[in-house]
């Protein structure tokens, strides 16, 4: 499926199902009158396929050792990308960065398949201030990994992209929202 076709279907799903209006508080603490519920998209059969395929197509020619991101927004995305990568014959293992290390069992901060010193791609469903991605970056880099690219489904354009780029990271968004929640 071509990029333009995927983007068309994803944008339709997002506009119809994932942009909620009201009064919300984001994980950054910021107040907003719209909320992007990315999991409505990434946990639906069509959405998981489209997001997984779109992101895999962006990274298919990169030498990627693993793909991951901060829980909970990245969880269904990394599962979709790793499944698509397997189906396409270029398997990319996945990992998830916890909000904090477990206090029991292995006490891991990162679950799954993150190779020490690996070349990785980070993903998330939304980017606002960049706080959750910065925390994931710190955990991944603590394992000696190199972040090749950061990809988000929706950039709220509220400073996160600029902050991550200033820190030297390659950041891409599939879609962007303006301050009214209009997605393009």
N, C-alpha and C positions, 0 to 999 in steps of 0.2 A: 504494500500500500504506500502510495506517495506521501511525502511530507505535507503537501497542501491539502490532500484529502484527510489525512489524520488530523491536522490542525483545524480543519473545518468542523469535523465531527466532535473533537474535543471542546472547541469553543462553544458549540451548540450545547453540549452537556453541561459545561460550566455555567453558562448564562441561564439555562433552564433549572439547574438543580443545586449549584454549589455557592451561589452568591446570595447570602441571607441579609435581610434588612432589619435594622433594629438598633439597640444599644448593646455593645459588646466591649469586653476588656480582653485585649490580646495578651499573649504570654509575656510580652515586653512590658505589660502594665499600661500600655497606651489605650485610650478610649477611642472607639470608632463606631460609625453608624452602619458599617457593613462588615460582614464576616465571610471569609472564603473557607468553606468546609470541603477541603480537598479530598478527605477520605470518602465523601459521597461519590466522588469520581473514581478514585484509585481502588476502592473496594467494590466497585461494580464490575461485572464481567467485561463489558465493552470498554469502560474507562481503564481498567487494568491493562487490557490488551493494547489500547491506543497509547497510553502513557509509556508502557514498557517498550513498545515498538519504536515510538518517537525518540525516547532517550537512547535506546540501543543503537538506533541509526546514527545518532550524534557521536557515539563513542566507538562504533564498530571497528574503525581503522586505527584506533589508539592502542597502544600496548598497555592494557589495563589488567592489573592483577586482582582487583576486587572493586566492588561498588557497595556503598553504604551511606548511612546518614543518621541523623538524630531520631530516636524514637519519639514519637509515634508517627509523625508525618511521613518519614521516609520508609517505614516498615513495608507497606504494600507496594511502594514504588520499587524498592530493591528486589522484592520477591518477583514482581512482574518483569523487570529487566533481566534478572538472572534466568528466569524461565524462557523468555524470548531468546536470550543469548544461547541457551542450550538448543532450542529448536532451530536456530540459525547456524548451528555448528561451530560457534565461537564462544564457548562457555565462560562466563564471568561469575566467580563466586561472590557471595554477598555477606555483609556484616551489618550489625546495628549498634549504634552508640547509645548506651543507657544514659538517662539523666544523671544518675549517680551509680557508683559501683554497688553490686549486690552486697548485702551484709551476711549472706549465708552461702553455702556451697562453694563455688570457685571464686566468689567475690570479684567477678569480672566487671569491668566498665564497658568492654566491647564484647559482643556475642557474635558468633559465627566465624567466618573465614577471612580474617584480616592477617595477611602474611607480614611478619616483621620486615620493615624496610621496603614494603611493596609500593607499587604505583597505583593510586586509587582515584576514583571519582566519587564525590559526595553529592547526594541529592536530598531534596526536601520538597514538601508540597507547597510551602509558601515562604517568602522572604520579606520581612519587614525591617527590623533593626539589625539583623544578623547575629543576634545573641546566641541562639541555639546552634547555629552553624559554627560560630566561633568556639563554642564549647566542644563540639564534635571535632573540629579541626585540632584543638589542643590535645584531645584524647588520641586521635589518629597519629599526629606528629610525635607524640610521646612514644609511640611504637616504632618510630624511625621511618614512617611512611611519607611518601611524597604525594601531594594532592595535585593531580593533573588538571582537574576541572571540577567546578561546582555547577550543578544544574538544578534549577527550581521550576516547578510547574507554573507558579504565579509569583511575580515580583510586585509587591504593593508600592514600590517606588518611594519608600520612606527612609532612605538612607543606608539600608543594609548592603545593597549592591556596591554603592560608592565606598563604603567602609571596607568591604572584602577586597575590592579592586585596589584600594590604597595600600592594603597589606600584601599585595602582589598575587592575588588569586585570580584565576580565569573563571569568570562567572557568566552563566547564560540563563536566560529565562525563556520558557516556551511562550508564556503570555505575560502581559503587564496590565496592571489596573491603575486607573487614575484615582484621585482622592475621593471621588464619588462612587467608586466601585465599578466603573465601566471597564470591561475587560476587552483587550484587543491583542 
